[in-house]
Amino acid sequence: MNHDAARHVHLAVDLGAESGRVIVGTLADGRIHLHEAHRFRHLPVPTPAGLCWDLTGLWRQVLDGLRLAADHCATENLTPVSVGVDTWGVDFATLAPGGALLGLPRCYRDPAFHDAFERVTAAVPPRELYDATGIQLMPLNSLYQLESRHRQDPALAERARHLAFMPDLFHWLLTGVAATERTIASTSQMLDVRTGDWNRPLLDRLGLPHAFLQPPTDPGTPLGPLLPEVARATGLPAEVCVVLPPSHDTASAVAAVPAEPGDDWCYLSSGTWSLLGAELHAPCITDAAADAPFTNELGIQGTVRFLKNIAGLWLIQELRRDLERQGQPLEYAQLTEHAAAAAPFRTLLPVNDPAFAQPGQAIERIRRYARQTGQPEPESVGQLVRAGLESLALEYRHTLRTLEATLGRSFSTLHIVGGGGKNRLLNRMTAQATGKPVVVGPEEATAIGNLLTQALGTGRLAGLDELRAAVRASVSPERIDPSPADLDAWEAPAERYRALPPVQTP
């Protein structure tokens, strides 16, 4: 690689459901070097239309981050060549023929989508829905959002030209080009994962519009240069190209798993949501997969992300927000310290129960469930957090064993990637509960997968094997090996966890 090419950098806009960042990635000598230009928090906001994302506020943060990235590049004599955006899945907005935004994107946690879920699953049996899409049935999926919005406003279909998922919206704001990236589209439960295209017969059967669904575009595809006004607002060169990353954040994270060739590995993408699964070369749509249930989402270069959605660190985030409201502002590291000092296996929670997915009142929800099930009621911060972390590790154990049984395989290593990997207590619990060697890192897997896919799209890397080789050369993951005694200690709690009843709504 010549010296000039080594000074060329890619920019990743990585938006999670709680925070966002803009990262500069320099690929040199087969390694990726990261510089965080900007980080910010964000949350959905209540509106008369429902729980929505503050799109204009997010766009301002993205522009600010790109301006700071441009300043860093100027200071370090680096040349930005491309930018790409990844976000969480399922949420979308629609664009009118003239390019106007037809309302804010709704947040997947809006309770209105539960009613739509009931209507859709009454019209099409759940097993048929799964067979049609290969996707785990969850009320947050785009299919139910579309049903809800179409029911509220049937004329929306007549006004809309393009349905844009969250990263598609930002790529449109950057370039003026409306495109639908394939990995984000695959989270919707409107795609036939076998063909990689929309399942229009399913949408017809449900009476849902689909003329505004564009053919999906593969990650690594150059979309076009920045709009002149974006270049002026950020100070980036006008020739900077938007290159589609795997724009579902989990797809980018899985692309950056530093797995060795020939290893039989599975992954856990850990963050607000946890996604535990395996990388396949074809979808697995079987009775066992449907019963689990596992989802088949698309990944980079024709791969399939066969995984299960798990509640993740959402409950810990909600606990932190509750404590802040009560005048106890604590950092995540402090919460973990409290949990480490608390007694083990005191209170267990069904972390995937829909009751724990709702925002607000996390402390009261946990205590109410403990009373309901005759368990000790958590009082201290450490007891509350430990209940969440241990229960999450037990859910990982159950999901991994179900994954192995469904695929008829035994995995030698569990790779943990994403920001949740910073929680070393949870990582250790996961190794102990699953009995699998755990390899932790990179924490910034999503940004790395985004950046290196841009490098693929601009011809600087040749394929997925070369991409993962660059990840392995760039990071030093931590390995945690459990002992037989560790696994034994988690056997009885695992039995308790499997027997937990669902939450009773008051």
Disulfide bonds with the S-S distance in Angstrom:
none
